[in-house]
């Protein structure tokens, strides 16, 4: 079940959230521990929120995703992850 939830959150898409670290570089704060911690927290928050949106979208679209050749393999569309745990 946990692997289905994590998979539904699409962690490979989280690479985009690394852009929040650009602020540290451009502000020249990449040696400030407080700013690094804030940026890591922002990265984690972005990942959790985007993951939740992916799960909500998969729940809403599960019936049409079952008919799609690639999307039917997603945990919710395939039935590996039920709507309750998602």
C-alpha positions in Angstrom: 0.0 0.0 0.0 2.8 2.5 0.9 4.6 1.8 -2.3 1.3 2.5 -4.2 0.8 5.8 -2.5 4.4 6.9 -3.1 4.2 5.8 -6.7 0.9 7.7 -7.1 2.7 10.9 -5.8 5.1 10.6 -8.8 8.4 11.3 -7.1 10.2 11.4 -10.5 8.4 14.7 -11.1 9.8 16.2 -7.9 13.0 17.1 -9.7 11.2 20.3 -10.9 10.9 21.3 -7.3 14.7 21.6 -7.0 14.3 25.0 -8.6 13.6 26.4 -5.1 17.3 25.9 -4.4 18.1 28.5 -7.1 17.0 31.2 -4.7 19.8 30.2 -2.3 22.4 30.5 -5.1 21.1 33.8 -6.5 20.8 35.3 -3.0 24.2 34.0 -2.2 22.8 32.3 1.0 24.0 28.8 0.2 26.2 28.8 3.3 23.5 30.1 5.7 22.1 27.1 7.7 18.8 28.8 8.4 18.2 29.6 4.8 19.2 26.1 3.8 16.7 24.6 6.3 14.0 26.9 5.0 14.7 25.9 1.4 14.7 22.2 2.3 11.3 22.7 4.0 10.0 24.5 1.0 11.2 21.7 -1.3 9.5 19.1 1.0 6.3 21.1 1.1 6.2 21.5 -2.7 6.8 17.7 -3.1 4.0 16.8 -0.7 1.5 19.3 -2.2 2.2 18.3 -5.8 2.0 14.6 -4.8 -1.4 15.2 -3.2 -2.6 16.9 -6.4 -1.5 13.9 -8.5 -3.4 11.6 -6.2 -6.5 13.7 -6.3 -6.3 13.9 -10.1 -5.8 10.1 -10.3 -8.9 9.6 -8.1 -11.0 11.9 -10.2 -9.8 10.4 -13.5 -9.6 6.7 -12.5 -12.3 5.5 -14.8 -11.0 7.2 -17.9 -7.4 6.2 -16.9 -8.4 2.6 -16.9 -9.0 2.9 -20.7 -5.7 4.6 -21.5 -2.8 2.3 -22.6 -0.2 3.9 -20.2 -2.3 5.4 -17.5 -4.1 2.1 -16.8 -0.9 0.9 -15.1 -1.0 3.6 -12.4 -1.8 2.3 -8.9 -5.2 3.8 -8.6 -6.4 3.0 -12.1 -5.1 -0.5 -11.9 -6.7 -1.2 -8.6 -3.4 -1.8 -6.7 -4.3 1.2 -4.6 -7.8 1.6 -3.4 -9.7 4.9 -3.2 -9.8 4.7 0.6 -6.1 4.7 1.2 -5.4 7.1 -1.6 
